[in-house]
Amino acid sequence: MLDRSEYENLAAAAKKFYVQKRKESKLQKALDTALKMVNELKVKAAALTAELAEYKSVRGQLRTAGLEQQNELLWNKLQKYETVIERNDLWSLFGSSRKINHTR
């Protein structure tokens, strides 16, 4: 049998243990919720990263294709203009007596 002081010490320890377990339980629930949110955010971030990469890829392809096509068109026009200038001996009107050397 326990004497009164031992019983009170045991009861106080049991109360402390119970309170500690409740705090731990609340903290564990909060941690579980936070981890779930982190995982959801990771999934969203991965999806957004993939979407951004696809957007950049498509945008880059469009820009590159458009610029290359426009560049080709301009080079063709320039060559036609230079041919007309050369054929009609009009280089003197442009401040140069010879054709401009262009490199592609």
C-alpha positions in Angstrom: 0.0 0.0 0.0 1.1 3.6 -0.8 1.3 6.3 1.8 -0.4 9.6 1.2 2.7 11.5 -0.1 3.6 8.7 -2.5 0.1 8.6 -3.8 0.1 12.4 -4.4 3.5 12.3 -6.1 2.2 9.4 -8.3 -1.0 11.3 -9.1 0.9 14.5 -10.0 3.2 12.6 -12.2 0.3 10.9 -13.9 -1.3 14.3 -14.5 1.9 15.7 -16.0 2.2 12.6 -18.2 -1.4 13.0 -19.4 -0.9 16.8 -20.2 2.4 16.0 -21.9 0.8 13.3 -24.1 -2.1 15.7 -25.1 0.5 18.4 -26.1 2.4 15.9 -28.1 -0.8 14.7 -29.8 -1.7 18.3 -30.7 1.8 18.9 -32.0 1.8 15.7 -34.0 -1.5 16.6 -35.6 -0.1 20.1 -36.5 3.1 18.5 -37.9 1.0 16.0 -40.0 -1.1 18.8 -41.3 2.0 20.9 -42.2 3.7 17.9 -43.9 0.5 17.3 -45.9 0.5 20.9 -47.0 4.2 20.7 -47.9 3.6 17.7 -50.1 0.6 19.3 -51.8 2.7 22.4 -52.5 5.5 20.2 -53.9 3.1 18.6 -56.3 1.8 22.0 -57.3 5.3 23.4 -57.7 6.3 20.4 -59.9 3.2 20.9 -62.1 3.9 24.6 -62.4 7.5 24.0 -63.2 6.6 21.5 -65.9 4.0 24.0 -67.3 6.6 26.8 -67.3 9.2 24.6 -69.1 6.6 23.7 -71.8 5.6 27.3 -72.2 9.3 28.4 -72.5 9.9 25.6 -75.0 6.9 26.5 -77.2 7.6 30.3 -76.9 11.3 29.6 -77.9 10.3 27.5 -80.8 7.8 30.1 -82.0 10.3 32.9 -81.6 13.1 31.0 -83.3 10.9 29.9 -86.2 9.4 33.3 -86.6 12.7 35.1 -86.5 14.4 32.7 -88.8 11.5 33.0 -91.3 11.6 36.8 -91.1 15.4 36.9 -91.4 15.2 34.7 -94.5 12.6 37.0 -96.0 14.6 40.1 -95.3 17.8 38.5 -96.8 16.0 37.6 -99.9 14.6 41.2 -100.3 18.1 42.6 -99.7 19.6 40.4 -102.3 16.9 41.4 -104.8 17.4 45.1 -104.1 21.1 44.8 -104.4 20.7 43.0 -107.7 18.5 45.8 -109.0 21.0 48.5 -107.8 23.8 46.6 -109.4 22.0 46.0 -112.7 21.1 49.7 -113.0 24.5 50.9 -111.7 22.9 52.9 -108.8 25.5 52.3 -106.1 26.7 55.9 -106.4 23.3 57.0 -105.0 24.1 55.2 -101.8 27.4 56.8 -101.1 29.3 53.7 -102.1 30.6 52.6 -105.4 30.4 48.9 -104.6 28.0 46.4 -103.3 27.9 46.0 -99.5 29.4 42.7 -98.3 26.9 40.8 -96.2 27.5 37.6 -94.3 24.8 35.4 -93.1 
